[in-house]
């Protein structure tokens, strides 16, 4: 598991942290708080996601895998 931190840039309103399972973004944090994919992965990946998000006091919202992929693409081209 690895994490990508996208630092805020001029004109951006927030940073984005993304947790990857190999090449796949699976969870993260944005200006609205924690989020995780609705897609089912292995027990190991699920355990890593839960550990990564355990500090989310209000829990993590569930989003589509496509939404996470779009956020990563937007961040790369901002």
N, C-alpha and C positions, 0 to 999 in steps of 0.2 A: 504494500500500500504506500502511496506517496501523496503528498499534498502540493497543490499549486496555489501560490498566493499571488493574486493580481493586485498590484499596488494601485491606489487611486491615481489617475492622471489628470492633467489640466482639463477641465470640462466634465470630468466624471463626478458623480455624486456619492460614490461609495466604492469600496474595494470588494473583492470576491475571493473567497477561499474555496477550493475544490479538492475533494478527496478522490483520488483515482485508485481503481483496482486494475492493475496493469495499465492498459490504454483507455479504460472506460471510466468516465467521471460518474461517481455514484452518490455523492453527498457533498454538502458544503454549508457555507454561511454567506449571507448577503445582507443588505441593509434591513431586511425584514426578519432576520434571524436564521435559524438552522433549517435545512431541508435535506430530504433524502429521496432516493428514487423509489418509485412504486414497483419497479421491475424486481423479480426474484433472482437472487444470485446464490452462490454456494453458502453453506453454513459459516465457513471461514470469513467470507466477505461480509456477510450479515453481522457477524460478531465484531469485525473491524469497524463497520459503520456505526454500530451501537456504542462502541467504546469511544469513537471519535466525537459522537454527539452527546455523550453523557453529561456534559456541562450545560446543555440547552435546558434551562430552567422550565420553560413552557413546552418542552418537547420539540420535535422537528416536524414541520409540515411535509406532507408527502406530495411529490411532484412527478410528472412523467419523465421518463428517460430522455425523451426528445427535448423537453424544456431545459434540462441540465446541459445537454449537448449544445443547445442554442446559446445559453449563457456563456459557455466556454468560447464558442465561436465569436460572439459579440466582444468579449473581453480581449481576444487575440487581435481584433481589428480595430480597437478603440484607440 
